[in-house]
């Protein structure tokens, strides 16, 4: 698969398909397996992965057999396709590719298109109760957009993949809004002035009930609990009244409070369809999300001496939240291991980074990786100082060696950089 199919994760734009022709051909070949299971469809610029994992974990806590499709993967391709947290077996992948090899040679799908077909077929074969499906990019032309879900979810809109989706929030929102189906409820995670009317107009055109999660659910940050500060603790309010007290979440990024609002509003919509998900299911699902779904790379602690944390935030909006979290984390000096990919808004990210940090510039081991020396040159325009290293691991080793016990080491800039250290 890696050698034969164009893979956006590795090569970028050359693998992108701006239509659903191949996806439809694969679905016809497989006899539309997505008709055999219920689903939730999740799009958005940031937070859709965390939202998908938390929702899947809550549904598992309800006792359901839950399929989870996400991208990209960090360590193992099979992370993308899970049932109740367990990755698809290698034998299932091999059997699928072998069975349809000649058909794929005719259709010539991208890696992502083939993977969507594999996921949908596996979920149907295993007779899951419900699938949580994360959009790969955009929405309107994404390969996952053949499903008709119980509810569509759009977490937020930021400037990312602008070469494909548009260079304004409104244009990007229009692409993400492509997952809104006629008559199907839609949950918007964050109310943004530039995008609110885009979503309302799309929903109204198809008579799709629309609700903005942050208008009904708000959270109050209580602090970090546990001996090792391993839990983000929140009080959740619904329509101004206390709904869940001391909700503990192992995803410790402060930005998760907004994702949780989207999750809870989605649960409310599912309950209208008879799912009867209660507070116990919500608490257990969110608290056990790491164990139950295998999520990696979201403000994840790698070491405690020195404190070493990684996060997959990689666009301006995501990096703004990362820097906010860094500032909220007690430390003396910041050692920032950074590697990015060449098709992202490099300057848009670098301008938010702390000028008083010590930077360790590196290149993740994918073709899209930005040359570390070029990254250093760009960073110097924003007064970010540091040295170049030959690999992510070498950069992390140097940062760890240089850091005092009360310093903070952070690894980020790209999912691919994080993938080499988790």
C-alpha positions as CSV (number, residue, x, y, z in Angstrom):
1,X,0.0,0.0,0.0
2,X,2.7,2.4,0.9
3,X,4.6,1.8,-2.3
4,X,1.7,1.7,-4.7
5,X,-0.8,4.3,-3.5
6,X,-0.3,8.0,-3.3
7,X,-0.3,9.0,0.4
8,X,-1.0,12.5,1.5
9,X,0.6,11.9,4.9
10,X,3.9,11.4,3.2
11,X,3.9,13.3,-0.1
12,X,1.2,16.0,0.4
13,X,-0.7,17.7,-2.5
14,X,0.2,15.1,-5.1
15,X,-2.0,12.5,-3.3
16,X,-5.0,14.8,-2.9
17,X,-8.1,14.0,-5.0
18,X,-10.6,16.8,-5.4
19,X,-13.6,14.6,-6.2
20,X,-15.3,11.5,-5.0
21,X,-15.1,9.5,-8.2
22,X,-12.7,6.9,-6.9
23,X,-14.5,6.7,-3.5
24,X,-17.8,6.0,-5.3
25,X,-16.1,3.4,-7.5
26,X,-14.7,1.6,-4.3
27,X,-18.1,1.8,-2.6
28,X,-19.8,0.3,-5.6
29,X,-17.2,-2.4,-5.6
30,X,-17.8,-3.2,-1.9
31,X,-21.6,-2.9,-2.3
32,X,-21.8,0.2,0.0
33,X,-20.9,-1.4,3.4
34,X,-21.6,1.9,5.2
35,X,-25.3,1.2,4.8
36,X,-25.0,-1.6,7.3
37,X,-24.0,0.5,10.4
38,X,-25.0,3.8,12.0
39,X,-22.5,6.6,12.2
40,X,-21.4,10.0,13.5
41,X,-19.5,12.2,11.1
42,X,-16.9,14.7,12.5
43,X,-15.1,17.5,10.6
44,X,-13.3,20.6,11.7
45,X,-9.9,22.2,11.6
46,X,-8.7,21.4,15.2
47,X,-10.0,19.0,17.8
48,X,-11.8,16.6,15.6
49,X,-9.5,13.7,16.5
50,X,-9.9,14.3,20.3
51,X,-13.7,14.8,19.8
52,X,-14.0,11.5,17.9
53,X,-12.0,9.6,20.4
54,X,-13.9,10.9,23.4
55,X,-17.3,10.3,21.7
56,X,-16.2,6.7,20.8
57,X,-15.1,6.1,24.4
58,X,-18.4,7.3,25.8
59,X,-20.3,5.0,23.4
60,X,-18.1,2.1,24.4
61,X,-18.8,2.9,28.1
62,X,-22.5,2.6,27.1
63,X,-21.7,-1.0,26.1
64,X,-21.9,-0.5,22.4
65,X,-19.6,-2.1,19.8
66,X,-18.0,1.1,18.3
67,X,-16.0,1.5,15.2
68,X,-13.6,4.5,15.1
69,X,-12.0,5.8,11.9
70,X,-9.4,8.6,12.2
71,X,-6.3,10.0,10.5
72,X,-3.5,10.5,10.2
73,X,-1.8,7.7,12.2
74,X,1.3,8.3,14.4
75,X,3.0,4.9,14.8
76,X,1.0,2.2,13.0
77,X,-1.3,2.5,10.0
78,X,-3.9,0.4,11.8
79,X,-4.4,3.1,14.3
80,X,-6.8,4.6,11.8
81,X,-9.3,1.7,12.0
82,X,-10.4,0.5,15.4
83,X,-13.3,-1.4,17.0
84,X,-13.6,-0.7,20.8
85,X,-10.1,0.6,20.8
86,X,-8.5,-2.4,19.1
87,X,-6.7,-1.9,15.9
88,X,-7.8,-3.8,12.8
89,X,-5.8,-7.1,12.6
90,X,-3.0,-7.3,10.1
91,X,-4.7,-10.4,8.6
92,X,-7.8,-8.3,7.8
93,X,-5.8,-5.7,6.0
94,X,-3.8,-8.2,4.0
95,X,-6.9,-10.2,3.0
96,X,-8.7,-7.0,1.9
97,X,-5.8,-5.8,-0.2
98,X,-5.2,-9.2,-1.7
99,X,-8.9,-9.7,-2.6
100,X,-9.3,-6.3,-4.4
101,X,-5.7,-5.8,-5.7
102,X,-6.7,-6.0,-9.4
103,X,-9.7,-3.8,-8.8
104,X,-7.5,-1.2,-7.2
105,X,-5.1,-1.4,-10.1
106,X,-8.0,-0.4,-12.3
107,X,-9.5,2.3,-10.0
108,X,-6.1,3.7,-8.9
109,X,-7.2,5.1,-5.6
110,X,-5.2,7.2,-3.2
111,X,-4.1,5.6,0.1
112,X,-6.8,7.5,1.9
113,X,-9.5,6.4,-0.5
114,X,-8.5,2.8,-0.2
115,X,-8.3,3.1,3.6
116,X,-11.9,4.4,3.8
117,X,-13.1,1.4,1.9
118,X,-11.2,-0.9,4.1
119,X,-12.6,0.7,7.3
120,X,-16.2,0.7,6.1
121,X,-16.0,-3.0,5.0
122,X,-14.4,-4.0,8.3
123,X,-17.0,-2.2,10.3
124,X,-19.8,-3.9,8.3
125,X,-18.2,-7.3,8.5
126,X,-17.8,-7.0,12.3
127,X,-21.4,-5.9,12.7
128,X,-20.6,-2.8,14.9
129,X,-23.4,-0.9,16.5
130,X,-22.1,2.6,15.5
131,X,-19.1,4.2,13.9
132,X,-17.4,7.5,14.7
133,X,-16.0,8.7,11.4
134,X,-13.4,11.5,11.3
135,X,-13.1,13.5,8.1
136,X,-9.6,13.5,6.6
137,X,-9.6,17.0,5.1
138,X,-12.3,19.5,4.4
139,X,-15.7,17.7,4.2
140,X,-17.5,18.2,0.9
141,X,-15.1,16.2,-1.2
142,X,-13.6,14.0,1.5
143,X,-13.8,10.3,0.9
144,X,-15.7,9.7,4.1
145,X,-18.6,12.0,2.9
146,X,-20.6,9.2,1.3
147,X,-22.2,8.3,4.7
148,X,-25.5,9.6,6.0
149,X,-24.9,9.8,9.8
150,X,-27.2,10.2,12.7
151,X,-25.5,13.5,13.4
152,X,-22.8,15.7,11.7
153,X,-20.3,17.5,13.9
154,X,-18.0,20.4,13.0
155,X,-15.6,21.3,15.8
156,X,-14.2,24.6,14.6
157,X,-12.7,26.4,11.7
158,X,-9.2,27.7,11.4
159,X,-6.7,28.4,8.6
160,X,-5.3,25.1,7.5
161,X,-5.0,23.3,4.1
162,X,-5.7,26.7,2.6
163,X,-4.3,25.6,-0.8
164,X,-7.2,23.1,-1.1
165,X,-10.0,24.5,1.1
166,X,-9.7,28.3,0.6
167,X,-7.9,31.2,2.2
168,X,-10.7,32.6,4.5
169,X,-12.5,31.1,7.4
170,X,-15.8,31.4,5.5
171,X,-14.5,29.5,2.4
172,X,-13.1,26.8,4.6
173,X,-16.3,26.6,6.6
174,X,-18.2,26.1,3.3
175,X,-16.1,23.1,2.5
176,X,-16.5,21.7,6.0
177,X,-20.2,22.3,5.8
178,X,-20.3,19.8,3.0
179,X,-20.8,17.1,5.5
180,X,-24.2,18.5,6.5
181,X,-26.9,16.3,5.1
182,X,-30.6,17.2,4.5
183,X,-32.7,16.6,7.5
184,X,-29.7,15.3,9.6
185,X,-28.9,17.2,12.8
186,X,-25.6,19.1,12.9
187,X,-23.6,20.2,15.9
188,X,-21.1,23.1,15.6
189,X,-18.5,23.0,18.3
190,X,-17.5,26.7,18.4
191,X,-19.5,29.8,17.4
192,X,-17.3,32.0,15.2
193,X,-18.5,35.2,13.7
194,X,-16.9,34.5,10.3
195,X,-18.5,31.1,10.0
196,X,-21.8,31.1,11.9
197,X,-24.0,32.2,8.9
198,X,-22.2,29.8,6.5
199,X,-23.3,26.9,8.7
200,X,-26.8,28.2,9.3
201,X,-27.5,28.8,5.6
202,X,-26.3,25.3,4.7
203,X,-28.4,23.7,7.5
204,X,-31.5,25.8,6.7
205,X,-31.2,24.8,3.0
206,X,-31.5,21.2,3.8
207,X,-33.8,21.6,6.8
208,X,-31.1,20.2,9.1
209,X,-31.5,21.0,12.8
210,X,-28.4,23.0,13.8
211,X,-27.1,23.7,17.3
212,X,-24.0,25.5,18.5
213,X,-22.5,23.5,21.4
214,X,-21.0,26.5,23.2
215,X,-24.3,28.2,23.4
216,X,-25.6,25.3,25.6
217,X,-22.5,23.9,27.3
218,X,-19.9,25.8,29.2
219,X,-17.1,24.6,31.4
220,X,-15.2,26.0,34.4
221,X,-11.6,24.9,34.8
222,X,-11.1,23.6,38.3
223,X,-7.4,22.7,38.0
224,X,-5.4,19.5,37.6
225,X,-6.1,16.6,39.9
226,X,-4.2,13.4,40.8
227,X,-0.8,13.0,42.4
228,X,0.9,13.7,39.0
229,X,-1.6,16.3,37.8
230,X,-2.8,13.7,35.3
231,X,-6.4,14.9,35.1
232,X,-7.9,18.1,33.6
233,X,-10.8,18.7,36.0
234,X,-13.9,20.7,34.9
235,X,-17.3,21.6,36.1
236,X,-19.7,21.4,33.1
237,X,-22.8,23.7,32.9
238,X,-25.7,23.1,30.6
239,X,-28.0,26.1,29.9
240,X,-26.5,27.8,32.9
241,X,-27.1,25.0,35.4
242,X,-24.5,22.6,36.8
243,X,-24.6,19.4,34.7
244,X,-21.5,17.4,35.6
245,X,-19.3,18.3,38.6
246,X,-15.6,17.5,38.7
247,X,-15.4,15.8,35.3
248,X,-11.9,14.3,34.9
249,X,-10.3,14.2,31.5
250,X,-6.8,12.7,30.9
251,X,-6.4,14.9,27.8
252,X,-5.0,17.8,29.8
253,X,-4.9,20.5,27.1
254,X,-7.1,23.4,28.2
255,X,-8.5,23.5,24.7
256,X,-10.2,20.2,25.4
257,X,-13.0,22.1,27.3
258,X,-14.3,23.2,23.9
259,X,-14.1,19.7,22.4
260,X,-15.9,18.4,25.4
261,X,-18.8,20.8,24.8
262,X,-19.1,19.5,21.2
263,X,-19.0,15.9,22.5
264,X,-21.7,16.5,25.1
265,X,-24.0,18.3,22.6
266,X,-23.5,15.4,20.2
267,X,-24.5,13.0,23.0
268,X,-27.6,15.0,23.6
269,X,-28.5,14.6,19.9
270,X,-27.9,10.9,20.0
271,X,-30.1,10.6,23.1
272,X,-32.9,12.1,21.1
273,X,-32.5,9.0,18.9
274,X,-32.9,6.7,21.8
275,X,-29.3,6.0,23.0
276,X,-30.0,6.8,26.6
277,X,-26.4,7.8,27.4
278,X,-26.2,8.9,31.0
279,X,-23.8,10.8,33.2
280,X,-22.0,7.6,34.3
281,X,-21.3,6.8,30.6
282,X,-20.0,10.3,30.0
283,X,-17.7,10.3,33.0
284,X,-16.4,6.8,32.4
285,X,-15.9,7.4,28.7
286,X,-14.0,10.7,29.0
287,X,-11.9,9.5,32.0
288,X,-10.9,6.3,30.2
289,X,-10.5,7.7,26.7
290,X,-6.8,6.9,26.5
291,X,-7.2,3.3,27.6
292,X,-10.3,2.7,25.6
293,X,-9.3,4.2,22.3
294,X,-5.5,4.5,22.3
295,X,-5.3,8.2,21.5
296,X,-1.8,9.6,21.4
297,X,-0.1,13.0,21.0
298,X,-2.6,15.3,22.7
299,X,-0.6,17.2,25.4
300,X,0.9,13.9,26.2
301,X,3.6,13.6,29.0
302,X,6.6,11.7,27.7
303,X,8.8,12.1,30.9
304,X,8.6,13.8,34.2
305,X,12.3,14.6,34.8
306,X,12.6,16.9,33.1
307,X,8.9,17.4,32.3
308,X,8.6,16.5,28.6
309,X,5.4,17.0,26.7
310,X,4.3,16.6,23.1
311,X,1.3,17.8,21.2
312,X,0.1,17.5,17.6
313,X,-1.0,21.2,17.2
314,X,0.4,22.3,13.8
315,X,-1.5,25.3,12.5
316,X,-1.8,28.8,13.8
317,X,-5.0,28.2,15.8
318,X,-3.6,24.9,17.2
319,X,-0.2,26.4,18.1
320,X,-1.9,29.4,19.8
321,X,-3.5,26.9,22.2
322,X,-0.2,25.0,22.7
323,X,1.6,28.2,23.7
324,X,-1.2,29.1,26.0
325,X,-0.8,25.7,27.7
326,X,3.0,26.0,27.8
327,X,2.6,29.4,29.6
328,X,0.2,27.7,32.0
329,X,2.7,24.9,32.8
330,X,5.2,25.9,35.6
331,X,8.8,25.9,34.3
332,X,12.0,27.9,34.4
333,X,13.3,27.5,30.8
334,X,11.5,26.2,27.8
335,X,13.3,23.7,25.4
336,X,11.3,23.5,22.2
337,X,11.9,20.6,19.8
338,X,10.3,21.7,16.6
339,X,9.8,20.1,13.2
340,X,7.2,21.1,10.6
341,X,6.1,20.1,7.1
342,X,6.6,22.2,4.0
343,X,3.0,22.7,3.0
344,X,1.8,24.3,6.3
345,X,1.6,28.0,7.3
346,X,5.1,28.1,8.7
347,X,5.3,31.8,9.4
348,X,1.7,31.7,10.8
349,X,2.9,29.2,13.4
350,X,6.3,30.6,14.2
351,X,5.0,34.1,15.0
352,X,3.2,32.7,18.0
353,X,6.1,30.9,19.6
354,X,7.9,32.3,22.7
355,X,11.0,34.2,21.9
356,X,12.6,33.3,25.2
357,X,12.6,29.6,24.4
358,X,15.6,27.5,23.3
359,X,14.8,25.8,20.0
360,X,16.0,22.5,18.6
361,X,15.2,22.5,14.9
362,X,14.8,19.1,13.2
363,X,13.0,17.4,10.3
364,X,10.6,14.5,10.7
365,X,11.4,11.5,8.5
366,X,8.7,12.1,5.8
367,X,9.1,13.6,2.4
368,X,6.9,16.5,3.3
369,X,9.2,17.4,6.2
370,X,10.6,20.9,6.1
371,X,14.4,21.1,6.0
372,X,15.6,21.9,9.5
373,X,18.1,24.6,8.3
374,X,15.3,26.3,6.4
375,X,13.1,26.1,9.4
376,X,15.8,27.7,11.5
377,X,16.2,30.5,9.0
378,X,12.4,31.2,9.0
379,X,12.4,31.1,12.8
380,X,15.2,33.6,13.1
381,X,12.8,36.3,11.6
382,X,10.7,35.9,14.7
383,X,13.8,36.0,17.1
384,X,13.6,32.3,17.8
385,X,17.1,31.0,18.5
386,X,18.5,27.5,18.5
387,X,20.5,24.8,16.7
388,X,19.8,22.3,13.9
389,X,19.8,18.6,14.6
390,X,19.8,15.7,12.2
391,X,16.7,13.9,13.5
392,X,13.8,14.4,15.9
393,X,15.3,11.9,18.3
394,X,18.7,13.6,18.3
395,X,17.0,17.0,18.9
396,X,15.0,15.5,21.8
397,X,18.1,13.9,23.3
398,X,20.0,17.3,23.2
399,X,17.0,19.1,24.8
400,X,16.7,16.5,27.5
401,X,20.5,16.7,28.3
402,X,20.4,20.5,28.4
403,X,17.3,20.8,30.5
404,X,17.3,21.3,34.3
405,X,14.9,19.4,36.5
406,X,12.6,22.5,36.7
407,X,12.7,23.2,32.9
408,X,10.0,22.1,30.3
409,X,10.8,20.2,27.2
410,X,8.2,20.4,24.5
411,X,8.0,18.5,21.2
412,X,5.7,19.6,18.4
413,X,5.1,21.5,15.2
414,X,3.7,18.5,13.4
415,X,2.0,15.2,13.9
416,X,5.0,13.6,12.2
417,X,7.4,15.1,14.6
418,X,5.3,13.9,17.5
419,X,5.0,10.4,15.9
420,X,8.8,9.9,16.3
421,X,8.8,10.3,20.1
422,X,5.5,8.8,21.4
